[in-house]
Amino acid sequence: MSPLISRPLAVRLVSVVACAVGFYLPLSVIPMFADAHGAAAAAGLANGALLGATVAAELSTPRLVERVGHRWALTLGLVLLGTPALLLLTPLGASVGATLVVNAVRGVGFAIAVVSGGALTAALLPADRRGEGLALVGLVGGVPSLLALPFGTWAADHWGYGAVFVLTAVVPLVGVASVPGLPPGLGRRPSAKTSSSRSSSLSPTGADPSGVVGVVAGLRDRRLVRPATVFATSASAAGVLVTYLPLAVGDRAGWVVPTALLAQPAASTVARWWAGRLGDRVGQARLLVPGVALSAAGMAAIAATGSGVAVVAGAAVFGAGFGVLQNASLALMYARVPTDAYAAVSAIWNGAYDLGMGLGAVAVGALVASTGYGVAFLLVAAAMLPALVLARREAGPDVVARPVTDAVHVPAPLNS
């Protein structure tokens, strides 16, 4: 078994943490800042601009990576993620326009950082432990995310908005400082001579003749679209949970909402780690069916909004299924493409995540007025069941994933 932690991967974890903090630290603070300065309209639109720009940029980032490579793309993403927050410290900062522009540019930066950085991470992991490695990286990024969100609001109350915006700019720049320690050359479009010698190894994904799989080509490939679609169904349910659970059970005991919203990500983190280790041994595709089943069962339990115990238990079960699908779907997609296509896989998977969450919340918002929250949650659970068909197809013997490797040199791992 290959060592999991290499020197380049350890360096990469610095930018993972920097990206997570740079995104989540001001996530709630910028709407608070806009509202406090009389731009209430911007408070409601700020994170919409952030999400919209993120999804749009995710789909175009692979082409950028082809041109400049992962290191330059990651650097650009981190700079755009953090430094626009400094505009909010200027006299123009409290205006609606400035708030929306800042969050839109930050969304572009976040998209570039997660797509290029995610592809780079996959390239630095040993193929036989990729699932476990992705789970580890998810844990390293997830803990700062959970801490940065409440810390941002606390810091704004105690230190002022300016301190939060300065930290938002500085922390991603710390990540930029680590980028020169990453292997050079990954992600760039290979030359014609190089690509022609490697074209025979790229057929499993429908790559173009240059040896690079773009987002459009990836979206035509069922071996990538099916696991992304399975994951998107669970992501849509996650969007429903975080958006409407506080409204659905807000009149219950005060412990229910915070406990449920803690149980869900905690269970996801544990399940993602477990799924990473197990998937490397038995195959990632075999985890999709139990992941969907757990997610649907959890949402069905949450529908019992009159019982705090059922809601918390359902959130934990859903979180476990969501964590399994997060890791298994991403690891499976990476295993089906060469390194040149990792950026496209990262873009497709992240796009499925963001679009799924957004569309789920919008769809249920149109339902709750006529159905109520309990019925709406049951409908979400039922809507996930068709994904079991896709998940079962992925587990069939004709679509078992085999890692595709190519000539990318990664320095020898550190002793673990």
N, C-alpha and C positions, 0 to 999 in steps of 0.2 A: 504494500500500500504506500502510495506517495505521501511525503510530508505535506501537510495542509498549508502551513504558514511559510511563505517565502519572504525574502527581504523586500522585493517590490510590492507584494501584497500588504505587508506591514506599513509601507509608505503610503499606499493607496488608502488605507483606513483613515489616515489623517484627513484627506479630502472628503471622505464619506461623512465623518463627524462634522466637518466644517460646512458641508452642504446641508446637512440636516438642521444644524443650528441656524444657519443663515436663512433657511426657509421658514422654520416654525417660530423662531424668536419673535418676529414682528407680525405673525399671521393674524393674531387678534388685536395687536396694538395699533396697526395702521387704521383699521376702522374706528377704534376708540379715539385716535388722534383726530381723524376727520370729523367725527361727531362733536368732540370737545371744541373744535374751532368753527363750529357752525355749518360744516359741510355734511349735513346728515345724509344727503343723497349719495355722496361718495362713500359713506360708511357702508351702505347697502350694496354698492356696485364694485367696491374695491376688490374683494376676493373673487367676484365674477370675472373681472378683468384679468386677475392672476390666473385663474383656471383656464379661461379661454385662450390666453396667450400661451400657456403651457402646452395645451393639447395641439395647437397649431404648430408650435415650434418643434414638438417631439417628432412630428412626421417629416420634417425637413432636415433634422439634425444629421441623419446618416449621410446625406450628400455632403454636408460640411465636413464630417469626419473623413470621408473619402479624400477630400482636398487637402486638409491640413493635418490629419492624424489625431489620435485621441488626446495627446498631451496639450496641443494648442486649443483643441475644442473644449477640453475640460477647464483650461485656464480662462478662456473667454466666458464660459458658463458661470464660473465662480465670481468673476469680476462683475458680470451683469446681475448676478443674484444679489450681491451685497452693496456695491457702491451707489446705486440709484437712491438708496434710502437717505443718503446725505442731502439730496435735494429737498427733503422734508424739513431740513434745518434752516432753509433760506426763507426770505419773506414770501416767496411764492408757494411755499410748501403746503400751506393749509388750504389751498384752492382745490376745487373738485378736479380740475384738469391735471394738476400736479399729482394728486393722489392716484388717479387712474393710470397716468403714464408711468409712475414709479412702479406700481404693481404689475402692469403689463410687461415692462422691461424685466422686472424680477422674474416673471413667469417664463419669459424667453430664456433667461439665464438658468433657471432651475431645470427647464427642459433639456437644454444643451448639456448641463452638468450631469443629470441623471442618465441620459441616453448614452453619452460618450463615456461617462464614468462607469456605468453598468456594463457596457461592452468591454471596457478595459479590465474591469474586475473579472469577468468571465474568462478572459484571455490569460489571466494570471493564476487561475485555479487549475490544479491537476484534474484531468478529465475523469479519473476514476473516483474523485471526491468532490465533484463540482456541486452536487446537491448540498452536501454538508458545508462547503465553503460559502455558497450563497446564503445559507441559513446563518452562518457566522457573521457575514457582512450585514445581513438584515438585522441581526441583534445589535451590532456595533452602531448602526445608523438609527435603529429604533429607540434605544434607550435615550440618547440625546434629544430625539424628537419629542418623546413623552415629557422630558424635563423642560425643554426649551419653551414649549407653549405656555404652561402656567408661569414659568419664570419671567417671560416677557411681560405679562400683565402685572406681575408683582413688581418688577423693576420699574415699569412705567409709573406705578403708583408711588413708589418710594424714592426713585432717583430721577424721575422725569422722562418724558418721551425722547429727549435728545440723547440720553445715555443708551437707550435701546437702539436708536438708529445708528449711533456710532458703533456699537457692538455688532450690529447687523452688517455694517460695512467691513469691520476689521476681521471678524472670524473667517469669512470666506477667503480673505487675503492670506490668512495663515495657511489655508488649504493650497492656495496658489504657490506658496513658498515650498510646498512638498512636491510639486509636479516635476521639477527637474530630476528628482530621484526615481522617476518611473521609466520603464524601458522606452527608448525612442522608436519611432517608425511604425508603431502599431496603428492600424486603421486606414492608412493611406492607400489610395488606389494603386495596385501594382502596375508595373510597366507592361507593355504589350508582350515583351519577351517572357517576363516572369509568368504572366497570366496564362499564356498559351501552354506553358509547360505544366500548369496546374489545373487546366480546365477539366481534365478527366475526373478529378475528385470532387467536382462541385455539382454534379447532376442531381443529388437527392433534394435540392431545394429550388431547382429551376433558376439557378443563377444566370446572370447575363455573361457574355463572352469574356468580359474583363475579369471575371472571378469575384465580382462584388454583387451581393444580393441587396437590392434597394427595397424600400418600403412597398412600392407598388408591386414588385415581383413577389415579395413575401406575402402580400395580401391575396395573391392568386394561388398560393401554395396551401393546400388543405392541411398538410402536416404541421404548419405553423398556425393557421387560422383556427383549427379545431381546439387545441389547448388554450389559445387566447380567448376564444368564445366561452369555453367552459369557465375560465377564470372570471371573465367579464360578468357572468351571471351572478357569481358570488360577490363581486365588487359592487354590483348594482344593489344587492341586498345590504351591503355594508353602508352604502350611501343612505339608504332608507333608515337603517338603525341609528346612525349618528345624528341624522336630521330630525327624525320624528319620535324617537323613543322618549326624550325629555318631555315632549308635548303629550305623548300618549299616557304616561304614568306620572306626570308632574304633580297630580293631586294625591298620589299615594304617599307612603311613608318616605321621609326625606332621604333615607339611606338607599333607596332602590336605584335611582338614576346614577349617582356617582359609583355605586358598587357595580352596576351592570356595565357602565362605560369603562371601568377599570378591568372587569373580568374579561371583556371581549379582547382588548389588545394583549392582555397578559396571556390568555389562552392561545392567541395567535402566535405570540413569540415562542412559547414552549412547543406548540405543534409544528411551527416552521422548523425549529431545530431538530425535532424528532423526525419529521418528514425528510429533511435533508440527509440524515444519516441512514434512515431506512431505505429511501429511494435509491441511494447509491448501490445498495446491496440487491434489492429486488426489482428495480426498474421504476422510474418516475411515473410512467403511464399507469401502473397498477394502483397508484394512490389517488387518481382523479375521482374514481367512483366513490370511495369512502369520503373524500373531501366534499363532494357535492351532497352526499347523503347527510353528513353532519351539518352542513350549512343549512340545508332545507329543514332538517329536524329542529335546529336551533331557532330559526325564524318562526316555525310553527309553535314552538313553546313560548316565544315572546308574545305571540298573539293572545295569550292568556293574561291580558294586561291587568286583570283584577288580582293577580297573585304576584307579590313581589319576589317570592322564591322562584316561581316559574320563569319570571322575566330574567332574573340574574342567572339562573341555570341555563336558560335558552341563550343568553348572550355569551356564556362561556362555551357552550356547545357550538354555536355559530362561529365564534372566534377560532375554535380548534379546526373546524372545517376550512375556514378562510385561510388560516395559516398553512394548512396542508396544500391547498390549491395555489397559494402564492408561490411556494417553493417548487412544488412539483411541475406546475405549468411552465415556469421560467426555465428551470433546469432542463426540462424536456425539449423546449424550443431551442435552447443553446446547443443541445446534443445533436440536433438535426441539421446544423449548418456549419460551414467552415468559419474560421476566425474573422474573415473579411465581412461576414454577414452579421456579426454580433451587434453592431450598431442598429441594424434594421430590426433585429429581434427585440432589442431593448426598446426601440421606438414603438413597435407594435404592442408589446406587452404593457408598457407604461400608458399608451393610448387606451388600451382596453381597460386598464385600471381607472383612469381619470374619467373616461366617457361613461363607463359602467356606473361609477358612483354618481355622476351628475345626472344621467338619464334615469336612474332608479329614483332619485329624490324628486325629480320633476314629475315622473309618471305617478308616483304615489301621492304627490301633492294634488294632482287632479282627481284622485279617487277618494281621499279621506272625507271630504265634505259629504259625500253620498253614502259611503260604506262604513265610516268609523275606522279607528286605528286597528282594532283587533282583526276585522275582516280584511283590511288592506294588508296586514302582515301575513295573514294566511294566503292571500293571493300571491304575495311575493314568494312565499315558500313553494306554492304550486307552480309558479312560473319558472322555478329553478329545475323542476323535474325533467323537462326535455333535455337538459344538459347531461342527464345520466346516459342518454342514448349516445351522445358524442363521446362521453367519457368511456363507455364500454367499447366503442370502436377503437379508441386509442389504445386500450389494453389488449387488443387482439394481436395474434402472432404476426400478422402481415405489416404492422406498423411499429414494431418494437424499434426503439431508437438506438442507433449505434453512433458513438462519437465520431465526428469527422475532424481530422487533424490536418494541419498544414505546417509549412516551414516557418513558424514563428519561434524565435529563440527567447526563452525566458531564463534568467539567471538561476543558478542552482538554489533550491530552497534552503532556508535556515534549518538547523536541527530543531525539532519540535519536542 
